[in-house]
């Protein structure tokens, strides 16, 4: 399941990176937003229906359609997403998910694991992929920027209640080119470690 085929984030070059060096303060609200993005589970936005999510992923990974996922199928699916993975990592995944330890993953084992983890594939997303998904979700007018209303929704989801003043504060904190809205680059560089 690849959510990033139509990525909204262009590749950053050195000139652009130097333009967007937002240095936010250690404000508690900013820390909450940063933590929300860094610990973000894209699956919570991609699908609220866990069964459908598992069905979709299972159909992609079970390439021979025998009703089970083998280590080779899982490794191939992860590599097809452009993510490097070792045999040891695949073995570890099987230790976590393969409840009956038969060397293959049934749909029920995948579903039960996903249910216990709050979704699939949580830890395999990079920061830029998370920012892509957040932008696609919160940029409701699809203009490539987060305006005050869209930022307010992000803040509400990050730490609960938020006012228009909170949204304006966050924009002022992150908006490095002072255009009154937040670009992908500005959000990405604002949440750097």
ChimeraX commands (.cxc) that place a marker at each C-alpha (Angstrom):
marker #1 position 0.00,0.00,0.00 radius 0.5
marker #1 position 1.81,3.10,-1.22 radius 0.5
marker #1 position 0.31,6.40,-0.11 radius 0.5
marker #1 position 3.11,8.39,-1.65 radius 0.5
marker #1 position 2.86,7.80,-5.40 radius 0.5
marker #1 position 1.72,11.37,-5.99 radius 0.5
marker #1 position 4.00,13.05,-3.51 radius 0.5
marker #1 position 3.28,16.70,-2.87 radius 0.5
marker #1 position 6.78,17.41,-1.63 radius 0.5
marker #1 position 9.33,18.22,-4.29 radius 0.5
marker #1 position 12.92,17.23,-3.73 radius 0.5
marker #1 position 14.66,19.91,-1.71 radius 0.5
marker #1 position 17.82,21.39,-3.11 radius 0.5
marker #1 position 20.50,23.15,-1.03 radius 0.5
marker #1 position 19.30,26.67,-1.94 radius 0.5
marker #1 position 15.73,25.98,-0.91 radius 0.5
marker #1 position 16.82,24.26,2.28 radius 0.5
marker #1 position 18.79,27.30,3.33 radius 0.5
marker #1 position 15.72,29.51,2.83 radius 0.5
marker #1 position 13.57,27.52,5.26 radius 0.5
marker #1 position 15.51,27.30,8.50 radius 0.5
marker #1 position 12.71,28.02,10.98 radius 0.5
marker #1 position 14.02,28.02,14.53 radius 0.5
marker #1 position 10.97,27.76,16.79 radius 0.5
marker #1 position 11.21,28.34,20.49 radius 0.5
marker #1 position 10.76,25.60,23.07 radius 0.5
marker #1 position 7.12,26.55,23.56 radius 0.5
marker #1 position 4.97,23.73,25.01 radius 0.5
marker #1 position 2.41,24.12,22.21 radius 0.5
marker #1 position 5.08,23.84,19.53 radius 0.5
marker #1 position 6.50,20.78,21.29 radius 0.5
marker #1 position 3.04,19.19,21.20 radius 0.5
marker #1 position 2.69,19.80,17.44 radius 0.5
marker #1 position 6.21,18.52,16.80 radius 0.5
marker #1 position 5.50,15.38,18.84 radius 0.5
marker #1 position 2.20,14.90,17.00 radius 0.5
marker #1 position 3.97,14.97,13.64 radius 0.5
marker #1 position 6.94,12.86,14.73 radius 0.5
marker #1 position 4.71,10.20,16.34 radius 0.5
marker #1 position 2.08,10.46,13.65 radius 0.5
marker #1 position 0.40,7.27,12.47 radius 0.5
marker #1 position -0.55,7.93,8.83 radius 0.5
marker #1 position -2.97,5.03,8.90 radius 0.5
marker #1 position -5.27,6.99,11.18 radius 0.5
marker #1 position -5.89,9.44,8.34 radius 0.5
marker #1 position -5.66,6.99,5.45 radius 0.5
marker #1 position -8.40,4.70,6.73 radius 0.5
marker #1 position -10.65,4.48,9.74 radius 0.5
marker #1 position -11.69,0.98,8.74 radius 0.5
marker #1 position -8.97,-1.39,9.95 radius 0.5
marker #1 position -10.47,-4.43,8.24 radius 0.5
marker #1 position -10.43,-2.66,4.87 radius 0.5
marker #1 position -6.89,-1.49,5.53 radius 0.5
marker #1 position -5.70,-5.03,6.27 radius 0.5
marker #1 position -7.64,-6.38,3.25 radius 0.5
marker #1 position -5.95,-3.87,0.95 radius 0.5
marker #1 position -2.44,-4.49,2.29 radius 0.5
marker #1 position -2.93,-8.24,2.39 radius 0.5
marker #1 position -4.09,-8.33,-1.24 radius 0.5
marker #1 position -0.94,-6.46,-2.30 radius 0.5
marker #1 position 1.53,-8.54,-0.28 radius 0.5
marker #1 position 0.04,-12.04,-0.84 radius 0.5
marker #1 position 1.24,-12.16,-4.44 radius 0.5
marker #1 position 0.64,-15.88,-5.02 radius 0.5
marker #1 position -2.90,-15.58,-3.58 radius 0.5
marker #1 position -2.60,-18.66,-1.37 radius 0.5
marker #1 position -4.09,-16.88,1.64 radius 0.5
marker #1 position -0.80,-16.50,3.50 radius 0.5
marker #1 position 2.11,-14.08,3.47 radius 0.5
marker #1 position 5.56,-15.64,3.32 radius 0.5
marker #1 position 8.80,-13.94,4.43 radius 0.5
marker #1 position 9.80,-13.55,0.77 radius 0.5
marker #1 position 6.47,-11.88,-0.10 radius 0.5
marker #1 position 6.74,-9.46,2.81 radius 0.5
marker #1 position 10.34,-8.56,1.95 radius 0.5
marker #1 position 9.44,-7.99,-1.71 radius 0.5
marker #1 position 6.50,-5.76,-0.75 radius 0.5
marker #1 position 8.60,-3.61,1.58 radius 0.5
marker #1 position 11.37,-3.32,-1.01 radius 0.5
marker #1 position 8.77,-2.37,-3.66 radius 0.5
marker #1 position 7.94,0.63,-1.44 radius 0.5
marker #1 position 11.59,1.68,-1.81 radius 0.5
marker #1 position 12.48,0.79,1.76 radius 0.5
marker #1 position 15.55,-1.36,2.45 radius 0.5
marker #1 position 14.91,-4.36,4.67 radius 0.5
marker #1 position 17.11,-7.23,5.82 radius 0.5
marker #1 position 16.22,-10.89,6.31 radius 0.5
marker #1 position 16.77,-10.39,10.04 radius 0.5
marker #1 position 14.19,-7.59,10.10 radius 0.5
marker #1 position 11.70,-9.83,8.29 radius 0.5
marker #1 position 12.35,-12.59,10.83 radius 0.5
marker #1 position 11.69,-10.11,13.62 radius 0.5
marker #1 position 8.38,-9.07,12.03 radius 0.5
marker #1 position 7.38,-12.72,11.82 radius 0.5
marker #1 position 8.27,-13.21,15.49 radius 0.5
marker #1 position 5.89,-10.37,16.34 radius 0.5
marker #1 position 2.98,-11.30,14.06 radius 0.5
marker #1 position 3.12,-15.05,13.38 radius 0.5
marker #1 position 1.11,-16.16,16.44 radius 0.5
marker #1 position 1.10,-19.88,15.60 radius 0.5
marker #1 position 4.73,-19.76,14.40 radius 0.5
marker #1 position 4.07,-21.69,11.20 radius 0.5
marker #1 position 6.37,-19.45,9.15 radius 0.5
marker #1 position 3.58,-17.67,7.29 radius 0.5
marker #1 position 1.17,-14.88,8.16 radius 0.5
marker #1 position -2.57,-15.44,7.96 radius 0.5
marker #1 position -5.05,-12.61,7.48 radius 0.5
marker #1 position -6.22,-13.04,11.09 radius 0.5
marker #1 position -2.67,-12.76,12.43 radius 0.5
marker #1 position -2.12,-9.56,10.43 radius 0.5
marker #1 position -5.46,-8.13,11.53 radius 0.5
marker #1 position -4.89,-8.95,15.21 radius 0.5
marker #1 position -1.43,-7.39,15.10 radius 0.5
marker #1 position -2.69,-4.28,13.31 radius 0.5
marker #1 position -5.51,-3.96,15.84 radius 0.5
marker #1 position -3.03,-4.14,18.73 radius 0.5
marker #1 position -0.79,-1.51,17.10 radius 0.5
marker #1 position -3.48,0.92,15.91 radius 0.5
marker #1 position -2.79,0.27,12.24 radius 0.5
marker #1 position -0.30,-1.15,9.77 radius 0.5
marker #1 position 3.18,-0.03,8.81 radius 0.5
marker #1 position 3.42,2.60,11.55 radius 0.5
marker #1 position 7.17,2.79,12.01 radius 0.5
marker #1 position 8.19,2.56,8.35 radius 0.5
marker #1 position 7.36,6.17,7.42 radius 0.5
marker #1 position 10.06,8.80,7.14 radius 0.5
marker #1 position 9.56,12.34,8.40 radius 0.5
marker #1 position 9.06,13.65,4.85 radius 0.5
marker #1 position 6.43,10.97,4.17 radius 0.5
marker #1 position 4.58,11.95,7.36 radius 0.5
marker #1 position 4.70,15.62,6.38 radius 0.5
marker #1 position 3.37,14.64,2.92 radius 0.5
marker #1 position 0.40,12.85,4.43 radius 0.5
marker #1 position -0.26,15.63,6.91 radius 0.5
marker #1 position -0.18,18.17,4.11 radius 0.5
marker #1 position -2.51,16.14,1.92 radius 0.5
marker #1 position -4.92,15.76,4.84 radius 0.5
marker #1 position -4.89,19.24,6.37 radius 0.5
marker #1 position -4.52,21.24,3.13 radius 0.5
marker #1 position -8.25,21.03,2.48 radius 0.5
marker #1 position -8.29,23.66,-0.27 radius 0.5
marker #1 position -5.36,21.86,-1.99 radius 0.5
marker #1 position -3.37,25.05,-2.63 radius 0.5
marker #1 position -0.10,23.60,-1.33 radius 0.5
marker #1 position -0.09,25.70,1.86 radius 0.5
marker #1 position -1.63,25.52,5.30 radius 0.5
marker #1 position -3.72,28.60,6.03 radius 0.5
marker #1 position -4.96,29.72,9.46 radius 0.5
marker #1 position -8.08,27.51,9.46 radius 0.5
marker #1 position -6.08,24.46,8.32 radius 0.5
marker #1 position -3.37,25.11,10.92 radius 0.5
marker #1 position -6.06,25.42,13.58 radius 0.5
marker #1 position -7.31,21.91,12.69 radius 0.5
marker #1 position -3.73,20.59,12.95 radius 0.5
marker #1 position -3.35,22.21,16.37 radius 0.5
marker #1 position -6.66,20.82,17.61 radius 0.5
marker #1 position -5.58,17.33,16.55 radius 0.5
marker #1 position -2.15,17.89,18.12 radius 0.5
marker #1 position -3.07,19.10,21.58 radius 0.5
marker #1 position -6.83,19.58,21.88 radius 0.5
marker #1 position -8.59,22.92,21.84 radius 0.5
marker #1 position -6.99,25.68,19.76 radius 0.5
marker #1 position -8.02,29.24,19.02 radius 0.5
marker #1 position -7.50,31.44,15.98 radius 0.5
marker #1 position -4.78,33.18,18.00 radius 0.5
marker #1 position -3.02,29.82,18.51 radius 0.5
marker #1 position -3.12,29.19,14.76 radius 0.5
marker #1 position -1.76,32.68,14.06 radius 0.5
marker #1 position 0.99,32.11,16.65 radius 0.5
marker #1 position 2.01,28.81,15.02 radius 0.5
marker #1 position 2.07,30.36,11.56 radius 0.5
marker #1 position 4.24,33.25,12.83 radius 0.5
marker #1 position 6.58,30.74,14.46 radius 0.5
marker #1 position 7.03,28.52,11.41 radius 0.5
marker #1 position 6.43,30.88,8.46 radius 0.5
marker #1 position 10.03,31.71,7.54 radius 0.5
marker #1 position 9.18,33.81,4.46 radius 0.5
marker #1 position 6.39,35.78,6.19 radius 0.5
marker #1 position 3.69,35.13,3.60 radius 0.5
marker #1 position 1.07,34.28,6.25 radius 0.5
marker #1 position 0.82,30.57,5.45 radius 0.5
marker #1 position 2.90,27.46,5.94 radius 0.5
marker #1 position 4.53,25.63,3.05 radius 0.5
marker #1 position 5.59,21.99,3.04 radius 0.5
marker #1 position 9.23,23.02,3.43 radius 0.5
marker #1 position 8.50,25.33,6.35 radius 0.5
marker #1 position 6.68,22.60,8.29 radius 0.5
marker #1 position 9.30,19.99,7.40 radius 0.5
marker #1 position 12.23,22.11,8.55 radius 0.5
marker #1 position 10.42,23.42,11.62 radius 0.5
marker #1 position 10.06,19.91,13.06 radius 0.5
marker #1 position 13.68,18.89,12.53 radius 0.5
marker #1 position 15.50,17.35,15.47 radius 0.5
marker link #1:1,2 radius 0.2
marker link #1:2,3 radius 0.2
marker link #1:3,4 radius 0.2
marker link #1:4,5 radius 0.2
marker link #1:5,6 radius 0.2
marker link #1:6,7 radius 0.2
marker link #1:7,8 radius 0.2
marker link #1:8,9 radius 0.2
marker link #1:9,10 radius 0.2
marker link #1:10,11 radius 0.2
marker link #1:11,12 radius 0.2
marker link #1:12,13 radius 0.2
marker link #1:13,14 radius 0.2
marker link #1:14,15 radius 0.2
marker link #1:15,16 radius 0.2
marker link #1:16,17 radius 0.2
marker link #1:17,18 radius 0.2
marker link #1:18,19 radius 0.2
marker link #1:19,20 radius 0.2
marker link #1:20,21 radius 0.2
marker link #1:21,22 radius 0.2
marker link #1:22,23 radius 0.2
marker link #1:23,24 radius 0.2
marker link #1:24,25 radius 0.2
marker link #1:25,26 radius 0.2
marker link #1:26,27 radius 0.2
marker link #1:27,28 radius 0.2
marker link #1:28,29 radius 0.2
marker link #1:29,30 radius 0.2
marker link #1:30,31 radius 0.2
marker link #1:31,32 radius 0.2
marker link #1:32,33 radius 0.2
marker link #1:33,34 radius 0.2
marker link #1:34,35 radius 0.2
marker link #1:35,36 radius 0.2
marker link #1:36,37 radius 0.2
marker link #1:37,38 radius 0.2
marker link #1:38,39 radius 0.2
marker link #1:39,40 radius 0.2
marker link #1:40,41 radius 0.2
marker link #1:41,42 radius 0.2
marker link #1:42,43 radius 0.2
marker link #1:43,44 radius 0.2
marker link #1:44,45 radius 0.2
marker link #1:45,46 radius 0.2
marker link #1:46,47 radius 0.2
marker link #1:47,48 radius 0.2
marker link #1:48,49 radius 0.2
marker link #1:49,50 radius 0.2
marker link #1:50,51 radius 0.2
marker link #1:51,52 radius 0.2
marker link #1:52,53 radius 0.2
marker link #1:53,54 radius 0.2
marker link #1:54,55 radius 0.2
marker link #1:55,56 radius 0.2
marker link #1:56,57 radius 0.2
marker link #1:57,58 radius 0.2
marker link #1:58,59 radius 0.2
marker link #1:59,60 radius 0.2
marker link #1:60,61 radius 0.2
marker link #1:61,62 radius 0.2
marker link #1:62,63 radius 0.2
marker link #1:63,64 radius 0.2
marker link #1:64,65 radius 0.2
marker link #1:65,66 radius 0.2
marker link #1:66,67 radius 0.2
marker link #1:67,68 radius 0.2
marker link #1:68,69 radius 0.2
marker link #1:69,70 radius 0.2
marker link #1:70,71 radius 0.2
marker link #1:71,72 radius 0.2
marker link #1:72,73 radius 0.2
marker link #1:73,74 radius 0.2
marker link #1:74,75 radius 0.2
marker link #1:75,76 radius 0.2
marker link #1:76,77 radius 0.2
marker link #1:77,78 radius 0.2
marker link #1:78,79 radius 0.2
marker link #1:79,80 radius 0.2
marker link #1:80,81 radius 0.2
marker link #1:81,82 radius 0.2
marker link #1:82,83 radius 0.2
marker link #1:83,84 radius 0.2
marker link #1:84,85 radius 0.2
marker link #1:85,86 radius 0.2
marker link #1:86,87 radius 0.2
marker link #1:87,88 radius 0.2
marker link #1:88,89 radius 0.2
marker link #1:89,90 radius 0.2
marker link #1:90,91 radius 0.2
marker link #1:91,92 radius 0.2
marker link #1:92,93 radius 0.2
marker link #1:93,94 radius 0.2
marker link #1:94,95 radius 0.2
marker link #1:95,96 radius 0.2
marker link #1:96,97 radius 0.2
marker link #1:97,98 radius 0.2
marker link #1:98,99 radius 0.2
marker link #1:99,100 radius 0.2
marker link #1:100,101 radius 0.2
marker link #1:101,102 radius 0.2
marker link #1:102,103 radius 0.2
marker link #1:103,104 radius 0.2
marker link #1:104,105 radius 0.2
marker link #1:105,106 radius 0.2
marker link #1:106,107 radius 0.2
marker link #1:107,108 radius 0.2
marker link #1:108,109 radius 0.2
marker link #1:109,110 radius 0.2
marker link #1:110,111 radius 0.2
marker link #1:111,112 radius 0.2
marker link #1:112,113 radius 0.2
marker link #1:113,114 radius 0.2
marker link #1:114,115 radius 0.2
marker link #1:115,116 radius 0.2
marker link #1:116,117 radius 0.2
marker link #1:117,118 radius 0.2
marker link #1:118,119 radius 0.2
marker link #1:119,120 radius 0.2
marker link #1:120,121 radius 0.2
marker link #1:121,122 radius 0.2
marker link #1:122,123 radius 0.2
marker link #1:123,124 radius 0.2
marker link #1:124,125 radius 0.2
marker link #1:125,126 radius 0.2
marker link #1:126,127 radius 0.2
marker link #1:127,128 radius 0.2
marker link #1:128,129 radius 0.2
marker link #1:129,130 radius 0.2
marker link #1:130,131 radius 0.2
marker link #1:131,132 radius 0.2
marker link #1:132,133 radius 0.2
marker link #1:133,134 radius 0.2
marker link #1:134,135 radius 0.2
marker link #1:135,136 radius 0.2
marker link #1:136,137 radius 0.2
marker link #1:137,138 radius 0.2
marker link #1:138,139 radius 0.2
marker link #1:139,140 radius 0.2
marker link #1:140,141 radius 0.2
marker link #1:141,142 radius 0.2
marker link #1:142,143 radius 0.2
marker link #1:143,144 radius 0.2
marker link #1:144,145 radius 0.2
marker link #1:145,146 radius 0.2
marker link #1:146,147 radius 0.2
marker link #1:147,148 radius 0.2
marker link #1:148,149 radius 0.2
marker link #1:149,150 radius 0.2
marker link #1:150,151 radius 0.2
marker link #1:151,152 radius 0.2
marker link #1:152,153 radius 0.2
marker link #1:153,154 radius 0.2
marker link #1:154,155 radius 0.2
marker link #1:155,156 radius 0.2
marker link #1:156,157 radius 0.2
marker link #1:157,158 radius 0.2
marker link #1:158,159 radius 0.2
marker link #1:159,160 radius 0.2
marker link #1:160,161 radius 0.2
marker link #1:161,162 radius 0.2
marker link #1:162,163 radius 0.2
marker link #1:163,164 radius 0.2
marker link #1:164,165 radius 0.2
marker link #1:165,166 radius 0.2
marker link #1:166,167 radius 0.2
marker link #1:167,168 radius 0.2
marker link #1:168,169 radius 0.2
marker link #1:169,170 radius 0.2
marker link #1:170,171 radius 0.2
marker link #1:171,172 radius 0.2
marker link #1:172,173 radius 0.2
marker link #1:173,174 radius 0.2
marker link #1:174,175 radius 0.2
marker link #1:175,176 radius 0.2
marker link #1:176,177 radius 0.2
marker link #1:177,178 radius 0.2
marker link #1:178,179 radius 0.2
marker link #1:179,180 radius 0.2
marker link #1:180,181 radius 0.2
marker link #1:181,182 radius 0.2
marker link #1:182,183 radius 0.2
marker link #1:183,184 radius 0.2
marker link #1:184,185 radius 0.2
marker link #1:185,186 radius 0.2
marker link #1:186,187 radius 0.2
marker link #1:187,188 radius 0.2
marker link #1:188,189 radius 0.2
marker link #1:189,190 radius 0.2
marker link #1:190,191 radius 0.2
marker link #1:191,192 radius 0.2
marker link #1:192,193 radius 0.2
view
